[in-house]
Amino acid sequence: MFHVYVLRSSKTGRRYIGSCENLEDRLRRHNSGDSKATRHGIPWALVHSESFSNRAEAVRKERYYKTGRGRAELDRLRP
């Protein structure tokens, strides 16, 4: 399974969108500072995720969430 995930930084309030195969390990690596792109916002909390059967579908959804319409959709999901 491949996952698209949305993280929210407790420190900065910013959102990060990514995709991976092992969601738990990826979240751990974001919060341990292994990723230069997210090191500044530790700690990160998972706010949304979706699962897909192949990488191509997950990457397609990740790219969609990074567009204006995708960001608007994520804003509507936020409580």
C-alpha positions in Angstrom: 0.0 0.0 0.0 1.1 3.6 -0.7 -0.1 6.6 1.2 -0.7 10.3 0.7 -0.4 12.1 4.0 -0.9 15.7 5.3 1.0 16.8 8.3 0.5 20.0 10.4 3.3 21.6 12.3 2.5 22.3 15.9 5.3 24.9 15.9 4.6 26.9 12.8 1.0 25.8 11.9 2.2 25.0 8.3 1.0 22.1 6.3 3.2 19.5 4.6 1.9 17.0 1.9 3.8 13.9 1.0 3.5 10.3 -0.1 5.2 7.1 1.1 4.9 3.4 1.5 5.3 3.1 5.2 3.4 5.9 6.9 4.4 5.3 10.5 8.1 5.2 9.6 7.8 8.3 7.5 6.1 10.3 10.3 8.8 9.2 12.7 11.5 10.4 10.3 9.8 13.8 9.8 9.7 14.2 13.6 13.2 13.1 14.2 14.6 15.8 11.8 15.8 13.4 9.1 14.0 15.5 6.4 15.5 18.8 5.6 12.2 20.1 4.3 10.3 19.6 7.5 13.1 19.9 10.1 12.0 23.5 10.9 8.5 22.5 11.9 9.0 19.7 14.4 6.7 18.4 15.9 4.4 17.3 13.1 1.0 15.7 13.6 -0.8 13.6 11.0 -4.1 15.3 10.1 -5.1 13.3 7.0 -4.1 10.2 5.0 -5.3 8.2 2.1 -4.2 4.7 0.9 -3.7 3.6 -2.6 -2.8 0.3 -4.2 0.1 1.7 -6.3 2.6 4.5 -6.2 1.3 6.3 -9.3 -2.1 6.8 -7.8 -0.6 8.1 -4.6 1.7 10.5 -6.4 -1.2 11.8 -8.5 -3.2 12.6 -5.4 -0.2 14.2 -3.7 0.3 16.5 -6.7 -3.4 17.3 -6.7 -3.3 18.3 -3.1 -0.5 20.7 -3.9 -2.6 22.6 -6.5 -5.0 25.4 -5.6 -8.1 23.2 -5.8 -6.4 20.5 -3.7 -5.4 22.9 -1.0 -8.9 24.2 -0.9 -10.2 20.7 -0.5 -7.8 20.1 2.4 -8.9 23.3 4.0 -12.5 22.1 3.9 -11.4 18.8 5.6 -9.8 20.7 8.5 -12.0 20.8 11.6 
